[in-house]
Amino acid sequence: MKMVCISKSNDIAIGLRLAGVESFYIRNDEQIIAKVKEIAKNKDVGILNVTEDVYEVAKKELTEISETQKLPLVVTIPNSAFKYC
């Protein structure tokens, strides 16, 4: 199983790539929804990390994944750690 991330922040995507997480930097809302659906069908993905702003864009699709599938586990991560300092 692998971990994947979808983010509207290039900094988060790059940071997670450096940590070994396959990350996608996507700004377009339609492309975000398409990528979420694509990842939901991939049986190799165990955890899908999404930033808060991506969650708001694809809330319906992500909720459906959480309610109907065992995997991937959907985890929402903060957009930026700086706002919590």
TIPADREN-719931 format. One line per field, with one value per residue: residue number from 0; chain; x negated, y, z of N, C-alpha, C in turn. Coordinates in steps of 0.001 Angstrom, whole numbers, padded with zeros to 6 digits. Each point is the difference from the previous one (the first is absolute). Layout:
! residues N
k <- NUM, ...
c <- A, ...
n_xx <- X, ...
n_yy <- Y, ...
n_zz <- Z, ...
ca_xx <- X, ...
ca_yy <- Y, ...
ca_zz <- Z, ...
c_xx <- X, ...
c_yy <- Y, ...
c_zz <- Z, ...
This chain:
! residues 85
k <- 0, 1, 2, 3, 4, 5, 6, 7, 8, 9, 10, 11, 12, 13, 14, 15, 16, 17, 18, 19, 20, 21, 22, 23, 24, 25, 26, 27, 28, 29, 30, 31, 32, 33, 34, 35, 36, 37, 38, 39, 40, 41, 42, 43, 44, 45, 46, 47, 48, 49, 50, 51, 52, 53, 54, 55, 56, 57, 58, 59, 60, 61, 62, 63, 64, 65, 66, 67, 68, 69, 70, 71, 72, 73, 74, 75, 76, 77, 78, 79, 80, 81, 82, 83, 84
c <- A, A, A, A, A, A, A, A, A, A, A, A, A, A, A, A, A, A, A, A, A, A, A, A, A, A, A, A, A, A, A, A, A, A, A, A, A, A, A, A, A, A, A, A, A, A, A, A, A, A, A, A, A, A, A, A, A, A, A, A, A, A, A, A, A, A, A, A, A, A, A, A, A, A, A, A, A, A, A, A, A, A, A, A, A
n_xx <- -000835, 000483, -000671, 001095, -000405, 001110, -000650, 000547, -000791, -000794, -000065, 001276, 000321, -000846, 000450, 001193, -000293, -000581, 001168, 000084, 000829, 000687, -000344, 001210, -000587, 001247, 000160, 000257, 001187, 000235, -001257, 000269, 001228, -000516, -000991, 000916, 000793, -001052, -000370, 001280, -000239, -001085, -000089, -001024, 000974, -000721, -000712, 001060, -001103, 000851, -000363, 000164, -000730, -000762, 000045, -000079, -000931, -000537, 000657, 000845, -000981, -000664, 001145, 000299, -001261, 000054, 001177, -000539, -001217, -000640, -000479, -000605, -000766, 000997, -001125, 000581, -000886, -000590, 000537, -000180, -001172, -000308, 001225, -000649, -000991
n_yy <- -001186, 001008, 001104, 000726, 001135, 000726, 000994, 001132, -000479, 000670, 000849, -000246, 000102, 001006, 000544, -000383, 000519, 000995, -000161, -000087, 001041, -000804, 001157, 000546, 000939, 000282, 000974, -000719, 000526, 000091, 000420, 000749, 000269, 000214, 000647, 000573, 000092, 000464, 000717, 000319, -000075, 000656, -001298, 000639, 000901, 000137, 001110, 000796, 000735, 000870, 001130, 000907, 000757, -001057, -000202, 001330, -000147, -001070, 000779, 000141, 000070, 000806, 000601, -000068, 000354, 000912, 000246, -000139, 000481, -001153, -000026, 001134, 000069, 000853, 000725, 000931, 000709, 000764, 001124, 000523, -000432, 000996, -000294, -001119, 000754
n_zz <- 000000, -000688, 000337, -000228, -000572, 000184, -000595, 000435, 000945, -000797, 001025, 000240, -001279, -000096, 001120, -000391, -001188, 000672, 000597, -001325, 000117, -000783, -000537, -000041, -000725, 000386, -000865, -001081, 000331, -001305, -000119, 001060, -000404, -001205, 000608, 000777, -001045, -000673, 001035, 000095, -001298, 000406, -000147, -000576, -000010, 001113, -000225, -000005, -000012, 000521, -000570, 000955, -000819, -000156, 001310, 000100, -000921, 000577, 000804, -001013, -000876, 000818, 000271, -001282, -000240, 000963, -000535, -001208, 000267, 000146, -001239, -000156, 001061, 000166, -000110, 000764, -000704, 000917, -000457, 001187, 000404, -000834, -000417, 000360, -000446
ca_xx <- 000835, -000761, 000652, 000066, 000496, 000443, -000104, -000032, -001234, -001198, -000919, 000404, -000243, -001443, -000433, 000403, -000805, -001306, 000191, 000305, 001436, 000391, 000824, 000489, 000288, 001056, 000716, 001292, 000988, 000461, -001094, -000071, 001062, -000378, -001115, 000561, 000705, -001018, -000701, 000948, 000063, -001311, -000036, -001308, -000025, 000569, 000309, 000102, -000089, 000445, -000030, 001336, 000624, 000377, 001167, 001178, 000335, 000462, 000625, 000992, -000703, -000803, 000938, 000483, -001088, -000098, 001184, 000280, -001190, -000914, -001217, -000999, 000357, -000120, -000525, -000107, -001138, 000103, -000577, -001293, -000298, -000324, 001139, 000222, -001111
ca_yy <- 001186, 001240, 001223, 000988, 001295, 000987, 001305, 001216, 000683, -000621, -000230, -001237, -001109, -000237, -000517, -001399, -000778, -000203, -001014, -001270, -000131, 000422, 001194, 000687, 001424, 000287, 001232, 000006, -000773, -001162, -000966, -000567, -001001, -001122, -000712, -000706, -001177, -000913, -000601, -000866, -001268, -000641, -000918, 000092, 001163, -000278, 001265, 001165, 001268, 001175, 001221, 000493, 000628, -001083, -000651, 000828, -000138, -001359, -000502, -001035, -001200, -000537, -000578, -001246, -000974, -000388, -000739, -001197, -000811, -000169, 000724, 000614, 000813, 001412, 000806, 001416, 000635, 001465, 000672, 000564, -000093, 001330, 000658, -000573, 000399
ca_zz <- 000000, -000027, 000419, -001068, 000447, -000972, 000644, -000805, 000401, -000545, 001116, 000676, -000927, -000063, 001305, 000134, -000959, 000630, 001038, -000640, -000267, -001343, 000193, -001187, 000158, -000972, 000332, -000657, 000764, -000754, -000010, 001356, 000116, -000855, 000634, 001160, -000522, -000514, 001136, 000702, -000728, 000071, 001146, 000658, 000892, 001318, 000663, -000866, 000722, -000753, 000793, 000342, -001161, -000920, 000611, -000266, -001425, -000302, 001231, -000314, -000458, 001099, 000969, -000598, 000124, 001411, 000422, -000790, -000233, 001126, -000371, 000858, 001150, -000372, 001094, -000325, 000653, -000072, -001163, 000359, 001419, 000522, 000629, 001316, 000880
c_xx <- -000871, 000870, -000099, 000551, 000440, 000022, 000089, -001250, -001207, -000999, 000325, -000304, -001491, -000513, 000350, -000733, -001379, 000068, 000404, 001464, 000273, 001000, 000355, 000350, 000980, 000763, 001436, 000984, 000471, -001072, -000174, 001028, -000327, -001116, 000484, 000696, -000985, -000707, 000913, 000101, -001295, -000101, -001340, -000081, 000713, 000431, -000010, 000006, 000493, -000113, 001427, 000712, 000415, 001237, 001275, 000463, 000655, 000684, 000968, -000683, -000791, 000879, 000526, -001057, -000069, 001154, 000182, -001195, -000820, -001280, 000263, 000630, -000234, -000406, -000123, -001154, 000127, -000643, -001394, -000196, -000225, 001177, 000288, -001103, 000358
c_yy <- 001237, 001164, 001006, 001293, 000833, 001342, 001117, 000813, -000761, -000312, -001306, -001204, -000332, -000588, -001459, -000895, -000294, -001053, -001355, -000235, 000489, 001141, 000649, 001434, 000371, 001233, 000003, -000927, -001255, -001085, -000652, -001114, -001235, -000829, -000776, -001276, -001048, -000733, -000957, -001376, -000803, -000837, 000028, 001141, -000342, 001253, 001108, 001240, 001107, 001209, 000496, 000612, -001026, -000722, 000787, -000122, -001353, -000659, -001154, -001315, -000657, -000635, -001329, -001102, -000519, -000896, -001336, -000918, -000128, 000788, 000797, 000738, 001450, 000799, 001439, 000599, 001520, 000552, 000519, -000097, 001365, 000666, -000543, 000385, 001219
c_zz <- 000000, 000443, -001138, 000581, -001197, 000720, -001020, 000311, -000538, 001118, 000728, -000892, -000064, 001311, 000186, -000991, 000580, 001104, -000583, -000314, -001421, 000140, -001320, 000360, -001103, 000461, -000543, 000714, -000731, -000041, 001370, 000145, -000841, 000635, 001225, -000461, -000518, 001141, 000757, -000656, 000096, 001280, 000746, 001011, 001300, 000735, -001039, 000876, -000919, 000908, 000210, -001201, -001060, 000550, -000289, -001453, -000277, 001198, -000272, -000379, 001126, 001074, -000509, 000102, 001432, 000437, -000727, -000205, 001281, -000231, -001263, 001180, -000400, 001231, -000477, 000783, -000152, -001279, 000294, 001495, 000608, 000690, 001398, 000990, 000816
